[in-house]
Every structure is written in structure tokens, then in C-alpha cells.
Amino acid sequence: MEAIESLISSINGIVWGVPMLIAILGIGIYLQAGLGLLPIRKIGYGFSLLLGGSKDKEESSDEGEISPFNALMTSLSATIGTGNIAGVATAVVIGGPGALFWMWCTALVGMATKYAEAVLAVKYREVDENGDHVGGPMYYIKNGLGKGFYWLAPAFAIFGAVAGFGIGNTVQANSVSNALESTFGVDPVITGIVLLVLTAAVVLGGIKRIGSVAGKLVPTMAIAYFVCGIIVLLLNADQIPAALADVFKYAFTPYAGAGGIAGATVWLAMTKGVARGVFSNEAGLGSAPIAHAAAKTNDPVRQGFIAMLGTFIDTIIICSITGLAILTSGAFGSVDADGNVINGAALTAASFGATIPYGGEIVSIVLAVFAFTTILGWAFYGEKCVEFLLGVKAIMPFRILWCLAVPLGVLVNLDFIWLLADTLNAMMALPNIVALALLSPVVFKMTKEYMAKLNGKAEEAAE
């Protein structure tokens, strides 16, 4: 067992190493440049589409299972979670304040990646035997690339199906249990049983029920966390200029360390910031387009504009709230009773708790709910990966197995599961990046045609 763990650990160091981060950043920069920075320039337009400001009369006939809004919420349910609360804290502690700057950079280029993924997911999606729309990297590889690349499609599906049980299921259940036990003293067994029941109640109902629940829980918790974070920042407003100065300064100069925090090089700040940004918003990993393929829309580009908002909301907004709260609250660099540097979710909870009443409890509740919605979002991702490999007959057995795996995450040691899932999660990106690069001309062409049509309508309205 030790030999297997050592082998996977070595592979993990490679697939999450510098080459992979460069590849994910590189495809994002290439797509952003090819799109003329359109995802950044059209953020406002994306929000107008999301909120219904630009719906046309034919939208009632659009094909799909869930609304574009719920498609985004489903994808966000899988990305907003422990990475935004615990992961950001870890990145800042290890990489210094400058890690937050590189996280922002990753998000800005990642918006183009997420946009392209959704465009391709809707364009190349299929209708399965149950009449549901299915799509994602495995389908745009299958339908968009030649037979010589087909093997990448089942490879992605295998990596996604197996990785989901770790990173999207047991690890998340463990996070819920830890948050509730450490803050409220809830017995892990009780947490496991309740999670099993709640997960089954949603997951067994399929994407429509998942989308409906995600459409309510995700924005509610995101807004609650955002409001509490803003209150923390307002109460520490005098510290914000210095915190921002540190973010930009230590993005390009070594960080000497403060309190119990060790120093960090520029390279460490960059790698930790980029890795955490990618892990948090999943741009390039190929998971989100599986949800966007189920959206009720006949226009791939329109869904692309909505999809890119996921990266913006996840990293630019939620992760920034966490990072700046940590840097302004005075908790950064503090140690616990045993002399260990406070890190992860505990540091975020301490940052909120040092500023507002019950701040730590609020963070624990938000973390638990976000982790639960991640279980729901990844259930759909894993289901579609399994369906691609085995057909619709495998859907219900997968859902049952997914639900039964949840309490295991609460009760068993997850070190090996986490390592395996984290490795396979990165390997999902490899087929996806190849497909994005080869199909980028399709994305550029469709975007150009859409914008020409949109600008034409604007000119007509002005006449």
C-alpha cells in the first residue's frame, strides 16, 4: 500500500506541477487573446443575460433541462466550497499575501477558458435515451475532433467518475463533519446519516432537482458569506489599503513573513496563488461544461457568457472576500495554544470571529452548506461521466452508490482517497486542454458571428 501511495504521490507532484499550471494558464491566455479580452469586456453583458435582461421571445422553445441560471448555480455548487474558505487561507499562509494577486490573474484568464468550455459543451451536446441533454469535454472531444482523438473522451470520463468520489463526495462530507463537530460539537455519525438522507433526497431526483436546490442554496449562502465578509472589511476598513499594498508588493517581491508565518518567495506566491485559483474555480478542468450542457438554450455563445461568470463570482468575489478578511482582521500570522500557525478554515473562522459576533460559527455553517452543495454538483458530473462510459442504465446505480459513499467520508481516513482524487482531478484537465486548443477556432468563429449579430441588433434599435 505504501508503494502505491508513493507512486500516486509522485504522479500528483507531476500533474499538479508547474507544467500543468502553465498549460492551464496558457490555454486561458490564448483563449482570452483570441477572443480580444471579450470575457472581461463583457462581464456586464453576462450578468444581464443571467438576470434575464436579454432574453428573446423564442427562449421558451429553447432545448435543455434547467434554466441558464440554474446551470450556473449547479456549476458554482461544485466550485464554491472548501477551496474558497480553507484553500485561500492556506495559499496566503504558505505563499504570502502576493498569492491573492496571482489568484486574481488566474481568474481573469480562466473566464475565457470557462466561456469556451460552455460554448463547446452546448454546441456539441447530445440527447440521451432518456431525452436529456448531455455534454461536456467527452462529447465535444467525440463530436468535435477526429477519430484519432476519441480516446481522450473516455479517458476524461474515467478520471472524472473516479475523482468525483473523492474530491466531490467523501472529502466534502468530511469537511461538513469537521466544521460541525469542531464548532457545534455535532457527532460525526449523526452528520453522516443526515448527509446521506439529504443527498439522496436531491441526487436521486436528477439534474432538475439538483439544479433547483443549487439555484436556491448557492446564491443564498454566497450572499450571506459576501455580506458577512463585507461587514468584516468595513469594520477593518483602515487596514484595507495596507492589505492591498501587501498583495501587490509581495506578488513581485519575496515575503519576509509575519507572526508565525514563514517567509515566501515570489515563485511560491505565484504557484500557490495559481494552483489555488485553478482548484477553486476549476477553469480548465472540464467539470463545469457538463452542467452548462443541460441549460435551456439554443445559443452556445449566450451560455458561454453566463458560464464565465462562475469564475468571476468564485474567485474574484468569494476568494477575495476570504483573503482580504484574513489580511485585515489581525488573525494572519497568529498561532494556536500549541504554538502552531493557524491555517485553513480555522484561520478564516478566526478572522471573521475576531471582527464580528459569531463570525466563526457563520463561517462553519457556510462551509458546511457549500461542501454539501459541492456533493450535489459533483454527483451530476460523475453521473454524466459514467453515463458516457456505460449508458443510461448505469445512472440509477451510480446515484445510489454516490449516496452510500457520503457517510464513508465522515467515518474513514481520507488521506489516500484525497491524494488519489486530487491526482485524477488534475488528469481531467489534460484531455480538456487538448480539446480546447484544437477547437478554439470554432469558439472564435461562433463568437464573432454572435457579436456581429448582436451589434447589428443594437444598430437597428438605435435607428
MOSULQUI-V171992 format. One record per helix or strand of 2 or more residues. SS is the DSSP state (H for helix, E for strand). FROM is the first residue (numbers start at 0). TO is the last residue. If there is no record, write none. Layout:
BEGIN
ss from to
SS FROM TO
SS FROM TO
END
This chain:
BEGIN
ss from to
H 1 14
H 17 33
H 37 40
H 42 49
H 56 60
H 67 78
H 81 94
H 97 122
E 125 126
E 132 133
H 136 143
H 146 148
H 150 183
H 187 202
H 205 234
H 236 248
H 265 280
H 287 291
H 299 328
H 343 352
H 358 389
H 391 410
H 414 461
END
